[in-house]
Amino acid sequence: MHYRTVFSTIVCLYFILFTTPLMYGEDKITDDDYIIFSVQKNRVVDLEEIVTTMKNYDVLFFGEEHNDPVAHYLEELLLKKLYARYPNLIVLSLEMFERDVQLVLDEYLSGMITEKHFRKDARVWTNYKDYRPLIEFARMNDIPVIAANAPYRYSNIASTKGQQALESLSDAAKSFIAPLPYDTATGAYYQKLLSVKKNMPFSLPKKTPADADTLKKMKMPVISMPEFKINQGQSLWDATMAHSLVRFSNKNTNKKIMHINGRFHSDEYFGVVQQLKKYAPDIRPLVVSTFSDSAFPEVDFNSYKNIADFIIITDPSVERTFE
């Protein structure tokens, strides 16, 4: 009986991974559209290397450029491979959902509410089609999904009035953000924030178009540096995402979390990675950064070695999911 159960599980995983088509751009994106570099091994590797390496880590940070279709393709493929390798251990976490919609997200994953109501009440990003394959795969395979981020209304308070203004929130409201007070960006990360161009949203990498019309469509904030306390709002996002991961890990031991965020949050092990280590020094983060390079496919990886454990360079000629 035990043999049959194990065999059935193996067969099931095989069909999930190898016979279920990728929902994202399956006819457009191929292995020729990206190059994966392992900093530790100092050589080009395949996606399986990340999956294998995850054996020794607790949280995988996948830093993306939000409009990169190759990154979205890889996110879906990586999630499927992780699920096949570590069944019943994988958890998905997303910057794109805020803590106060966790209930709505759980209701959809459990089949309680319709997708129409989910999309409305969860305040999904306008480019939700880029993340829908992840949610649907999680829903079909009972994979928990963490709505990790702080609500924008509270990061706006922190950015305009400072985090001390958050102390006046109700206890219910405070449950949707990291515990107060939270550490704010300092040192190199703070300097990196200062270098971000005026009116560029911190959740979008520098190479991503950030005109006002695009931001309005995506329901993402425009941050004006002279008027805003740059590190207050950004650090609330970072701290809340990190705290969401640690809170889940403390209640669900031995799980492996794949967390997806804009790469600014995790590049150079800054931001959410720093906050994670403050909350849980023993947790083991693996950082992946994905972005395009005009030199593709002739990439000089030496210039990127301090960014992450794995660098994925994507083909810039592949049409972006939004401009």
C-alpha positions in Angstrom: 0.0 0.0 0.0 2.8 2.4 0.9 4.5 1.6 -2.5 1.4 2.5 -4.4 1.0 5.8 -2.5 4.6 6.8 -3.2 4.3 5.7 -6.9 1.0 7.6 -7.3 2.6 10.8 -5.8 5.5 10.5 -8.2 3.3 10.1 -11.2 1.1 13.0 -10.1 4.1 15.3 -9.7 5.4 14.2 -13.1 2.2 15.2 -14.9 1.9 18.5 -13.0 5.4 19.6 -13.9 6.0 18.1 -17.4 2.5 17.8 -19.0 0.8 20.9 -17.6 1.6 23.7 -20.0 3.0 26.9 -18.7 0.2 29.5 -18.6 2.6 32.4 -19.3 3.8 32.9 -22.8 4.5 29.3 -23.5 4.6 29.9 -27.3 6.9 32.9 -27.1 9.5 32.4 -24.5 12.3 29.7 -24.6 15.5 28.9 -22.8 17.3 31.1 -25.4 15.7 34.2 -23.8 17.6 34.1 -20.5 20.9 33.2 -18.9 21.3 32.0 -15.3 24.6 32.6 -13.5 25.6 31.1 -10.2 27.8 33.5 -8.2 29.0 30.8 -5.9 30.0 28.4 -8.8 31.1 31.3 -11.0 29.5 29.8 -14.1 26.3 29.7 -16.1 23.8 27.1 -14.8 20.2 26.0 -15.5 17.1 26.5 -13.5 17.5 23.1 -11.8 20.6 24.5 -10.0 18.4 27.0 -8.2 15.9 24.3 -7.3 18.7 22.0 -6.0 20.4 24.8 -4.0 17.1 25.6 -2.3 17.5 22.4 -0.4 19.7 24.3 2.0 17.7 27.5 2.3 14.4 28.6 3.8 13.3 31.6 1.7 13.9 32.2 -1.9 13.7 35.9 -2.9 12.9 36.2 -6.6 13.6 39.8 -7.6 11.9 40.8 -10.8 11.3 43.8 -13.1 7.6 44.0 -13.0 7.1 44.2 -16.8 9.6 41.5 -17.8 7.7 38.6 -19.4 10.7 36.3 -19.2 10.9 36.8 -15.4 7.2 36.0 -15.1 7.7 32.9 -17.3 10.6 31.8 -15.0 8.6 32.4 -11.9 5.9 30.0 -12.9 8.4 27.4 -14.1 10.4 27.7 -10.9 7.4 27.4 -8.7 6.4 24.2 -10.5 9.9 22.8 -10.2 10.1 23.6 -6.5 6.7 22.0 -5.9 7.8 18.9 -7.7 11.1 18.7 -5.8 9.7 19.6 -2.4 6.1 18.5 -2.3 4.0 19.8 0.7 6.9 22.2 1.7 6.5 25.0 -0.8 4.8 28.3 0.0 4.3 31.3 -2.3 4.6 34.8 -1.1 3.9 38.0 -3.1 4.7 41.7 -2.8 1.7 42.2 -5.0 -0.9 41.5 -2.3 -1.2 43.5 0.9 -1.8 41.9 4.3 -5.3 43.2 4.7 -6.5 41.0 1.7 -5.1 37.8 3.1 -8.7 36.6 4.0 -9.9 37.3 0.4 -6.9 35.5 -1.0 -7.5 32.5 1.2 -11.2 32.5 0.3 -10.3 32.3 -3.4 -7.6 29.7 -3.0 -10.1 27.5 -1.1 -12.7 27.9 -3.8 -15.1 29.8 -1.6 -15.4 32.9 -3.8 -15.3 33.6 -7.5 -12.3 35.0 -9.4 -14.3 38.1 -10.2 -14.9 38.9 -6.6 -11.3 37.9 -5.7 -9.8 40.3 -8.2 -12.0 43.1 -7.1 -11.7 42.7 -3.3 -8.0 41.8 -3.4 -7.1 44.9 -5.3 -5.0 43.1 -7.8 -2.5 45.0 -9.9 -3.6 46.0 -13.4 -1.0 43.6 -14.8 -2.4 40.7 -12.7 -2.3 38.5 -15.8 1.5 38.3 -15.1 0.8 36.8 -11.7 -2.4 34.9 -12.3 -0.6 31.6 -13.4 1.1 31.5 -10.0 -2.1 32.0 -8.1 -3.9 29.4 -10.2 -1.1 26.8 -9.8 -1.2 27.4 -6.0 -5.0 27.1 -6.0 -4.9 23.8 -7.9 -2.2 22.3 -5.7 -3.2 23.6 -2.2 -0.1 25.8 -2.0 -0.4 28.5 0.7 0.0 32.0 -0.6 1.2 34.9 1.7 -0.2 38.4 1.1 3.0 39.9 2.3 3.0 43.6 1.8 1.9 46.6 3.9 -1.2 48.4 2.6 -0.2 51.4 0.5 -2.3 53.7 2.6 0.0 53.1 5.6 3.2 53.4 3.6 1.9 56.7 2.4 1.4 57.8 6.0 5.0 56.7 6.8 6.3 58.5 3.7 4.6 61.8 4.4 4.5 62.0 8.2 7.1 59.5 9.3 6.6 56.2 11.0 5.7 57.8 14.3 2.4 58.7 12.8 1.6 55.0 12.5 1.4 54.8 16.3 -2.0 56.4 16.1 -3.5 53.5 14.1 -5.9 51.1 15.7 -4.6 47.7 16.9 -6.5 46.1 13.9 -4.8 48.4 11.5 -1.4 47.8 13.1 -1.8 44.0 12.5 -1.4 44.7 8.8 2.1 46.2 9.1 5.4 45.3 10.7 5.6 45.8 14.5 6.4 49.4 15.5 9.0 50.8 15.5 10.6 49.2 12.5 14.2 49.7 11.3 14.6 52.1 8.5 17.1 52.1 5.6 20.6 53.2 6.5 24.0 53.1 4.9 24.4 51.9 1.4 20.7 51.0 1.0 19.7 54.5 2.1 22.1 56.0 -0.4 20.7 53.8 -3.1 17.2 55.1 -2.3 18.5 58.7 -2.6 19.9 57.9 -6.0 16.5 56.8 -7.3 15.2 59.3 -9.9 12.6 61.8 -8.8 9.0 60.5 -9.1 10.2 56.9 -9.5 8.2 54.3 -7.4 10.4 52.3 -5.1 8.7 49.1 -5.9 9.8 49.4 -9.6 13.4 49.0 -10.6 15.3 51.8 -12.3 15.0 50.3 -15.8 11.2 50.0 -15.6 9.2 52.8 -17.2 7.6 54.8 -14.5 5.5 57.5 -16.2 2.5 58.8 -14.3 0.0 57.1 -16.6 1.6 53.7 -16.2 1.7 54.1 -12.4 -2.0 55.1 -12.4 -2.9 52.0 -14.4 -0.9 49.7 -12.1 -2.3 51.4 -8.9 1.3 52.0 -7.7 2.6 55.1 -5.9 4.6 58.0 -7.3 7.1 59.1 -4.7 8.4 62.7 -4.9 11.7 62.8 -3.1 11.7 66.4 -1.9 8.3 65.9 -0.3 8.6 62.4 1.1 10.6 60.7 3.8 12.1 58.2 1.4 13.2 55.6 3.7 10.1 55.5 5.9 7.6 54.2 3.4 10.1 51.9 1.6 11.3 50.4 4.9 7.7 49.8 6.0 7.2 47.7 2.8 10.5 45.9 3.4 9.9 45.3 7.1 6.3 44.2 6.6 7.2 41.7 3.9 10.0 40.3 6.0 7.8 40.1 9.1 5.1 38.3 7.1 7.6 35.7 6.0 8.9 35.2 9.5 5.4 35.1 11.1 4.4 32.4 8.7 7.6 30.4 9.2 7.2 30.5 13.0 3.8 28.9 12.7 4.7 26.5 9.9 8.1 25.0 10.5 10.3 23.5 7.8 8.4 25.2 4.9 10.3 26.7 2.0 9.0 30.0 0.8 9.3 31.5 -2.7 8.8 35.2 -2.3 8.4 37.5 -5.3 9.1 41.2 -5.2 10.5 44.0 -7.3 14.3 43.5 -7.4 15.0 46.8 -5.7 13.6 45.3 -2.5 16.2 42.4 -2.4 19.1 43.3 -4.7 22.5 43.4 -2.9 20.8 41.7 0.1 19.3 45.0 1.1 15.8 45.9 2.0 13.5 42.9 2.7 16.5 40.6 3.1 18.1 42.8 5.7 14.8 43.1 7.6 14.4 39.3 7.5 17.7 38.7 9.1 16.9 41.2 11.8 13.7 39.4 12.7 15.1 35.9 12.3 18.9 35.7 12.3 18.9 31.9 11.7 16.7 31.9 8.7 18.5 31.1 5.4 17.7 33.4 2.5 18.6 32.7 -1.2 18.5 35.7 -3.4 17.8 35.7 -7.2 17.8 38.8 -9.3 16.3 39.0 -12.7 16.7 41.8 -15.2 17.5 42.6 -18.8 20.9 43.7 -20.1 21.4 45.4 -23.5 24.5 43.3 -24.0 22.5 40.0 -23.9 23.6 37.3 -24.6 27.2 38.5 -24.2 26.9 39.4 -20.5 29.7 40.4 -18.2 28.6 38.8 -15.0 31.5 40.1 -13.0 29.7 43.5 -12.7 26.7 41.8 -11.1 28.3 39.4 -8.6 27.4 41.5 -5.5 23.7 41.6 -6.4 22.5 38.1 -5.6 23.3 34.4 -5.3 21.9 33.8 -8.8 21.7 36.4 -11.6 19.3 35.9 -14.4 19.8 38.1 -17.4 16.8 38.2 -19.8 16.6 39.2 -23.4 15.6 42.9 -23.6 14.1 42.3 -27.1 11.2 40.3 -25.7 8.2 42.6 -25.7 7.5 44.0 -22.2 4.1 43.2 -20.6 3.5 47.0 -20.2 5.3 50.2 -21.2 
